[in-house]
Amino acid sequence: MRINRVLLVLCCAVSVSLIPCSVMSAEPQLVDIEMVLAVDISSSVDDAEYDLQMTGLAAAFRHPEVISAIESLNSGGVAMTVVQWSGTWAQEVVVDWSQISDEESAARFSDLIVATSRAFSGGATSISGAIHFGLRQLQSNNFNGNHSVINVMGDGRGNDGPLPTSVRDRALSLDVTINGLAIVNEQPFVDLYYEENVIGGLDSFVLEAKDYHDFSRAVLEKLVREIRQRSPAGQIVAWANPNISLSIGIPFSP
């Protein structure tokens, strides 16, 4: 019995020694950017507008400008997750954290976006809730980014939960940048609201989409700008072709 126990201990020790260090340590994967893509699905967003958001987002990750920006990075590309949000306690991860470093991984991420469905319908607009949830995702993933970004997309002011400024300031204290994509179809000055109450941090900015039909153009430009900011050249490239077609034949099933 004693010999058997000794042999068992030795076998276990040998087995453990054969496990790769990467498995044992489970160290976070290094990337240049960790980004939470937070999509508004509150009651102000009808099903057609929801579809325009998700198809536009999916199309962006198949676009050569986004792929080129990602491939210009050094440390492992980007890690991204897609979150849908409305009220204070209404947020859901619909695409889990994914590392994107080239055209193939970007296409896989696009496919994951296409495969999502609307997490819930209706609800208030809690931008503070979206930011808080985004912070939790950044703190609990298995990536270590040189830069952390929460990308808040929405068409209205916060009307539920704490003021966005309080949670934004918490994010800034953790070196997290918050950028905004303001859809101004219903509230004409929502972009100014985002500028004053939502965004903050290193190189933060707001882009305006005139309506949901303009969303695909705006989110594409926004992603290129956010990623290019962190390229080795450290420069924001001018938007070369504002008339470029985003219709790439991606089906979408709500």
C-alpha positions in Angstrom: 0.0 0.0 0.0 2.8 2.4 0.9 4.6 1.6 -2.4 1.4 2.2 -4.3 0.9 5.5 -2.7 4.5 6.5 -3.5 4.1 5.4 -7.1 0.9 7.4 -7.3 2.6 10.6 -6.0 5.5 10.1 -8.4 3.1 9.6 -11.3 1.2 12.7 -10.4 4.4 14.7 -10.2 5.5 13.6 -13.6 2.1 14.3 -15.1 2.1 17.8 -13.7 5.7 18.4 -15.0 4.5 17.6 -18.5 1.7 20.2 -18.5 2.8 23.3 -20.6 3.6 26.3 -18.5 1.0 28.3 -20.4 -1.7 26.0 -19.2 -0.5 26.0 -15.6 -0.1 29.7 -15.3 -3.0 30.7 -17.6 -1.4 34.1 -18.0 -3.5 36.7 -19.8 -2.9 37.1 -23.6 -1.1 40.4 -24.5 -2.9 42.6 -27.0 -2.7 46.2 -28.0 -6.3 47.1 -27.3 -9.1 45.6 -25.2 -12.4 47.0 -26.4 -16.0 46.6 -25.3 -18.5 47.4 -28.1 -21.7 48.5 -26.2 -24.8 48.6 -28.4 -27.9 50.4 -27.3 -31.1 48.2 -27.6 -33.4 50.3 -25.4 -37.0 51.1 -26.2 -36.0 53.9 -28.5 -34.4 51.3 -30.9 -36.9 49.4 -33.0 -36.2 46.1 -34.7 -35.2 47.7 -38.0 -32.8 50.0 -36.3 -31.4 47.2 -34.3 -30.7 45.2 -37.5 -29.0 48.3 -39.0 -26.7 48.5 -36.0 -25.7 44.8 -36.0 -25.3 44.4 -39.7 -23.2 47.6 -39.8 -21.0 46.4 -37.0 -20.6 43.0 -38.6 -19.7 44.5 -42.0 -17.0 46.7 -40.4 -15.0 43.7 -39.4 -14.9 42.5 -43.0 -13.8 45.9 -44.3 -10.2 46.3 -45.6 -9.7 49.5 -43.7 -10.5 47.9 -40.3 -8.4 44.8 -41.2 -5.5 47.0 -42.2 -5.7 49.0 -39.0 -5.7 45.8 -36.9 -2.7 44.3 -38.8 -0.8 47.5 -38.2 -0.7 46.8 -34.5 2.2 45.1 -32.7 1.2 43.2 -29.6 -1.3 40.5 -30.6 -3.9 42.7 -32.3 -7.1 43.6 -30.5 -9.5 41.8 -28.1 -13.1 42.7 -28.4 -16.5 41.7 -27.0 -20.0 42.9 -28.0 -22.5 43.9 -25.3 -26.1 44.9 -25.7 -27.6 47.3 -23.1 -30.6 49.3 -22.0 -31.7 49.9 -18.4 -29.5 50.0 -15.2 -29.5 46.2 -14.8 -30.1 45.2 -18.4 -26.9 44.3 -20.1 -25.8 41.1 -21.8 -22.7 39.8 -23.5 -23.8 38.6 -27.0 -20.3 38.0 -28.4 -17.6 36.8 -26.0 -14.1 38.1 -25.9 -12.3 37.3 -29.1 -8.7 38.0 -30.2 -8.5 39.6 -33.7 -5.2 40.0 -35.4 -5.8 39.4 -39.1 -8.4 39.0 -41.8 -9.4 35.5 -40.8 -10.0 36.3 -37.2 -11.8 39.5 -38.1 -14.2 37.4 -40.4 -14.8 35.0 -37.6 -15.8 37.9 -35.3 -18.0 39.3 -38.0 -19.8 35.9 -38.2 -20.3 35.8 -34.5 -22.0 39.2 -34.6 -24.3 38.0 -37.4 -25.3 35.0 -35.4 -26.5 37.1 -32.4 -30.1 37.9 -31.5 -31.6 40.7 -29.6 -31.0 40.1 -25.9 -34.2 41.9 -24.8 -36.7 44.4 -26.1 -37.5 47.8 -24.6 -36.3 49.3 -21.4 -34.8 52.5 -20.2 -31.5 54.1 -21.3 -28.8 53.7 -18.7 -25.4 54.8 -20.1 -23.9 54.5 -16.6 -25.1 50.9 -16.4 -23.5 50.2 -19.8 -20.2 51.7 -18.7 -20.2 49.9 -15.4 -20.9 46.6 -17.1 -18.2 47.3 -19.6 -15.7 47.9 -16.8 -16.6 44.5 -15.3 -15.9 42.8 -18.7 -12.5 44.5 -18.9 -11.6 43.4 -15.4 -12.7 39.8 -15.8 -11.3 38.7 -19.2 -8.2 36.8 -20.0 -6.4 39.5 -22.0 -3.9 42.1 -21.0 -4.2 45.2 -23.2 -1.9 48.1 -23.5 -5.0 50.2 -23.9 -8.6 49.6 -22.7 -11.6 51.2 -24.4 -15.4 51.1 -23.9 -17.2 52.1 -27.1 -20.7 53.3 -26.2 -23.2 53.5 -29.1 -26.6 55.0 -28.5 -29.3 57.4 -29.6 -30.4 59.2 -26.4 -29.5 60.7 -23.1 -29.2 58.6 -20.0 -32.6 58.4 -18.2 -32.0 55.6 -15.7 -29.5 54.9 -12.9 -26.6 57.1 -11.8 -25.4 60.0 -13.9 -23.0 58.8 -16.6 -20.3 61.2 -15.3 -19.9 59.4 -12.0 -19.2 56.0 -13.6 -17.2 57.6 -16.4 -14.9 59.2 -13.8 -14.4 55.8 -12.2 -13.4 54.4 -15.6 -10.9 57.2 -16.1 -9.3 56.5 -12.7 -8.6 53.0 -14.1 -7.1 54.3 -17.3 -10.0 53.2 -19.4 -10.9 55.4 -22.4 -14.6 55.9 -23.2 -15.5 56.8 -26.8 -19.0 57.5 -28.2 -21.0 56.9 -31.3 -24.1 59.2 -31.0 -27.0 58.5 -33.3 -28.9 61.8 -33.7 -32.1 60.6 -35.3 -34.4 61.5 -32.4 -32.4 63.8 -30.1 -30.5 66.3 -32.3 -27.9 67.2 -29.7 -27.1 63.8 -28.3 -23.6 64.1 -29.7 -23.0 67.1 -27.4 -24.5 65.2 -24.5 -22.0 62.4 -25.1 -19.1 64.8 -25.4 -19.9 66.4 -22.0 -21.2 63.5 -20.0 -20.0 60.2 -21.5 -16.6 60.2 -23.2 -13.2 60.7 -21.5 -9.7 59.4 -21.3 -6.7 59.3 -23.7 -7.6 60.5 -27.2 -11.4 60.1 -26.5 -13.9 61.3 -29.1 -17.5 61.2 -30.3 -18.6 60.4 -33.8 -22.1 61.3 -35.0 -24.3 59.1 -37.1 -27.1 61.2 -38.7 -29.5 58.3 -38.3 -29.5 54.5 -38.2 -28.9 54.3 -42.0 -25.7 56.3 -41.4 -24.6 53.9 -38.6 -22.6 51.6 -40.8 -20.5 54.5 -42.1 -20.0 55.9 -38.7 -19.0 52.7 -36.9 -16.5 51.8 -39.6 -14.9 55.2 -39.4 -14.9 55.0 -35.6 -13.2 51.6 -35.4 -10.5 52.6 -37.9 -9.8 55.8 -35.9 -9.7 54.0 -32.6 -7.4 51.3 -33.8 -5.1 53.5 -35.8 -4.6 55.7 -32.8 -2.7 52.8 -31.2 -0.7 51.8 -34.3 3.1 52.1 -34.1 3.0 55.3 -36.2 0.6 56.8 -33.6 -1.3 58.7 -36.2 -5.0 59.1 -37.1 -5.4 58.5 -40.8 -7.9 60.7 -42.8 -11.0 58.9 -43.9 -10.0 58.2 -47.5 -13.3 57.3 -49.1 -16.5 58.4 -47.4 -18.5 57.0 -50.3 -17.2 53.5 -50.0 -19.8 50.8 -50.1 -20.5 48.8 -47.0 -23.0 46.5 -48.7 -21.0 43.2 -48.6 -23.8 40.7 -48.6 -23.8 39.7 -44.9 -27.1 38.1 -44.0 -28.5 38.9 -40.5 -31.0 36.9 -38.5 -32.6 38.9 -35.7 
